[in-house]
């Protein structure tokens, strides 16, 4: 199991388009992906779950990945959040 704390650095947070990109990537992996934020825990492969967290710029969340491809999944999802700022999201 891998646990990482991630800070959203892009100006608009995880709104619909970035959340959609996240779910597309997360769905490629067999590992369980959980996001914890604001005293809530959601399935990291559910766009509605992610949007319900209301993650805005500067928000921090805990990413929990567990499974056979956890290393790759955690690294790529963290990179996605970092790259959102570079893409103007």
Backbone as CSV, one residue per row, in Angstrom:
resi,resn,N_x,N_y,N_z,CA_x,CA_y,CA_z,C_x,C_y,C_z
1,UNK,0.848,-1.178,0.000,0.000,0.000,0.000,0.893,1.241,0.000
2,UNK,0.523,2.216,-0.810,1.252,3.484,-0.903,0.308,4.598,-0.481
3,UNK,0.802,5.475,0.384,0.039,6.645,0.813,0.878,7.887,0.533
4,UNK,0.291,8.864,-0.137,0.983,10.117,-0.453,0.065,11.283,-0.145
5,UNK,0.650,12.355,0.373,-0.110,13.594,0.513,0.215,14.461,-0.690
6,UNK,-0.831,14.912,-1.361,-0.672,15.699,-2.583,-1.369,17.040,-2.407
7,UNK,-0.708,18.101,-2.860,-1.281,19.445,-2.832,-1.633,19.854,-4.255
8,UNK,-2.816,20.367,-4.426,-3.253,20.833,-5.746,-2.662,22.220,-5.974
9,UNK,-1.841,22.331,-7.009,-1.137,23.589,-7.266,-1.709,24.376,-8.434
10,UNK,-2.580,23.755,-9.232,-3.158,24.521,-10.335,-4.226,25.473,-9.802
11,UNK,-4.522,26.509,-10.552,-5.387,27.584,-10.048,-6.862,27.206,-9.917
12,UNK,-7.305,26.188,-10.636,-8.735,25.878,-10.606,-9.096,24.610,-9.841
13,UNK,-8.123,23.919,-9.293,-8.410,22.724,-8.500,-8.820,21.537,-9.360
14,UNK,-9.445,20.553,-8.735,-9.895,19.365,-9.472,-11.358,19.545,-9.867
15,UNK,-11.597,20.458,-10.808,-12.943,20.655,-11.345,-13.202,19.571,-12.390
16,UNK,-14.250,19.692,-13.176,-14.715,18.610,-14.048,-13.651,18.063,-15.011
17,UNK,-12.972,18.923,-15.736,-12.016,18.407,-16.731,-10.829,17.712,-16.075
18,UNK,-10.140,18.329,-15.107,-9.038,17.611,-14.462,-9.494,16.342,-13.740
19,UNK,-10.667,16.369,-13.153,-11.188,15.173,-12.478,-11.430,14.072,-13.505
20,UNK,-11.889,14.441,-14.682,-12.101,13.475,-15.750,-10.773,12.856,-16.193
21,UNK,-9.752,13.681,-16.335,-8.417,13.169,-16.685,-7.910,12.210,-15.615
22,UNK,-8.129,12.572,-14.348,-7.714,11.724,-13.223,-8.393,10.356,-13.325
23,UNK,-9.722,10.360,-13.499,-10.483,9.112,-13.537,-10.060,8.249,-14.732
24,UNK,-9.814,8.879,-15.872,-9.351,8.125,-17.035,-8.044,7.411,-16.721
25,UNK,-7.119,8.113,-16.070,-5.841,7.502,-15.729,-6.011,6.450,-14.633
26,UNK,-6.747,6.773,-13.596,-6.920,5.851,-12.467,-7.568,4.550,-12.914
27,UNK,-8.462,4.633,-13.874,-9.190,3.453,-14.338,-8.306,2.474,-15.105
28,UNK,-7.134,2.899,-15.501,-6.198,2.011,-16.203,-5.555,0.989,-15.271
29,UNK,-5.628,1.258,-13.982,-4.914,0.422,-13.011,-5.863,-0.512,-12.281
30,UNK,-5.340,-1.681,-11.926,-6.132,-2.652,-11.176,-6.165,-2.316,-9.692
31,UNK,-5.196,-1.554,-9.222,-5.113,-1.218,-7.801,-6.338,-0.447,-7.332
32,UNK,-6.621,-0.581,-6.058,-7.642,0.233,-5.406,-7.064,1.637,-5.230
33,UNK,-7.838,2.659,-5.567,-7.378,4.045,-5.453,-8.405,4.808,-4.623
34,UNK,-7.941,5.343,-3.496,-8.809,6.065,-2.566,-8.253,7.478,-2.390
35,UNK,-9.151,8.448,-2.317,-8.769,9.834,-2.023,-9.449,10.232,-0.721
36,UNK,-8.641,10.728,0.217,-9.171,11.215,1.492,-8.924,12.712,1.577
37,UNK,-9.994,13.457,1.870,-9.877,14.908,2.045,-11.115,15.401,2.776
38,UNK,-10.950,16.434,3.548,-12.086,17.077,4.226,-12.930,16.068,5.009
39,UNK,-12.295,15.174,5.732,-12.981,14.147,6.527,-13.853,13.220,5.684
40,UNK,-13.573,13.120,4.395,-14.306,12.222,3.504,-13.318,11.303,2.799
41,UNK,-13.822,10.169,2.381,-13.026,9.195,1.643,-13.836,8.747,0.443
42,UNK,-13.249,8.860,-0.769,-13.979,8.489,-1.977,-13.136,7.565,-2.850
43,UNK,-13.830,6.857,-3.726,-13.178,6.014,-4.713,-12.488,6.931,-5.725
44,UNK,-11.196,6.762,-5.907,-10.429,7.593,-6.823,-10.702,7.315,-8.285
45,UNK,-11.593,6.366,-8.567,-11.985,6.068,-9.940,-13.394,6.579,-10.234
46,UNK,-13.954,7.353,-9.318,-15.318,7.875,-9.458,-15.294,9.387,-9.625
47,UNK,-15.709,9.863,-10.781,-15.684,11.311,-11.012,-16.623,12.031,-10.051
48,UNK,-17.782,11.455,-9.772,-18.712,12.104,-8.846,-18.122,12.164,-7.438
49,UNK,-17.440,11.103,-7.038,-16.795,11.094,-5.727,-15.745,12.190,-5.623
50,UNK,-14.917,12.305,-6.650,-13.858,13.309,-6.640,-14.455,14.714,-6.628
51,UNK,-15.438,14.961,-7.476,-16.057,16.291,-7.521,-16.737,16.631,-6.203
52,UNK,-17.261,15.630,-5.513,-17.943,15.880,-4.234,-16.992,16.388,-3.154
53,UNK,-15.692,16.167,-3.334,-14.717,16.641,-2.341,-14.489,18.149,-2.445
54,UNK,-14.778,18.741,-3.588,-14.612,20.185,-3.760,-13.170,20.632,-3.610
55,UNK,-12.240,19.909,-4.212,-10.815,20.222,-4.076,-10.458,21.434,-4.941
56,UNK,-10.019,22.484,-4.294,-9.672,23.723,-4.975,-8.161,23.943,-4.905
57,UNK,-7.693,25.027,-5.514,-6.270,25.356,-5.484,-5.782,25.412,-4.045
58,UNK,-4.672,24.766,-3.794,-4.104,24.744,-2.450,-4.623,23.633,-1.558
59,UNK,-5.669,22.937,-1.990,-6.212,21.824,-1.201,-5.189,20.700,-1.124
60,UNK,-5.201,20.009,-0.002,-4.355,18.836,0.173,-5.256,17.627,0.320
61,UNK,-4.811,16.519,-0.252,-5.553,15.279,-0.082,-4.571,14.131,0.059
62,UNK,-5.073,13.057,0.615,-4.268,11.862,0.792,-4.666,10.863,-0.285
63,UNK,-3.674,10.382,-1.010,-3.880,9.376,-2.043,-3.437,8.032,-1.476
64,UNK,-4.321,7.055,-1.511,-4.011,5.715,-1.017,-4.210,4.737,-2.167
65,UNK,-3.132,4.062,-2.541,-3.174,3.120,-3.657,-2.722,1.760,-3.151
66,UNK,-3.502,0.735,-3.443,-3.186,-0.607,-2.959,-3.467,-1.632,-4.040
67,UNK,-2.429,-2.354,-4.444,-2.605,-3.396,-5.446,-1.317,-3.690,-6.175
68,UNK,-1.410,-4.564,-7.151,-0.209,-5.037,-7.833,0.499,-3.965,-8.658
69,UNK,-0.210,-2.965,-9.140,0.414,-1.897,-9.929,0.413,-0.561,-9.173
70,UNK,0.437,-0.633,-7.839,0.321,0.565,-6.998,1.438,1.576,-7.226
71,UNK,2.656,1.100,-7.427,3.800,1.995,-7.600,3.604,2.878,-8.833
72,UNK,3.273,2.261,-9.939,3.059,2.985,-11.194,1.846,3.912,-11.087
73,UNK,0.761,3.415,-10.515,-0.455,4.214,-10.394,-0.223,5.457,-9.541
74,UNK,0.380,5.280,-8.377,0.609,6.414,-7.480,1.513,7.459,-8.131
75,UNK,2.567,7.015,-8.771,3.494,7.947,-9.416,2.849,8.719,-10.545
76,UNK,2.089,8.024,-11.378,1.459,8.694,-12.518,0.332,9.632,-12.100
77,UNK,-0.425,9.269,-11.074,-1.503,10.155,-10.609,-0.921,11.409,-9.947
78,UNK,0.146,11.245,-9.198,0.794,12.417,-8.601,1.341,13.327,-9.699
79,UNK,1.970,12.754,-10.710,2.497,13.543,-11.829,1.380,14.272,-12.567
80,UNK,0.224,13.633,-12.698,-0.917,14.269,-13.358,-1.306,15.555,-12.632
81,UNK,-1.397,15.494,-11.310,-1.776,16.686,-10.534,-0.726,17.781,-10.704
82,UNK,0.530,17.418,-10.681,1.610,18.397,-10.852,1.546,19.027,-12.237
83,UNK,1.255,18.226,-13.258,1.218,18.714,-14.638,-0.016,19.539,-14.980
84,UNK,-1.053,19.473,-14.156,-2.257,20.274,-14.428,-1.920,21.760,-14.510
85,UNK,-1.028,22.199,-13.629,-0.637,23.611,-13.629,0.059,23.971,-14.941
86,UNK,0.894,23.073,-15.440,1.611,23.321,-16.694,0.688,23.334,-17.904
87,UNK,-0.446,22.668,-17.790,-1.414,22.600,-18.891,-2.436,23.730,-18.822
88,UNK,-2.326,24.590,-17.821,-3.258,25.704,-17.681,-4.611,25.303,-17.162
89,UNK,-4.691,24.160,-16.506,-5.966,23.680,-15.939,-6.250,24.366,-14.625
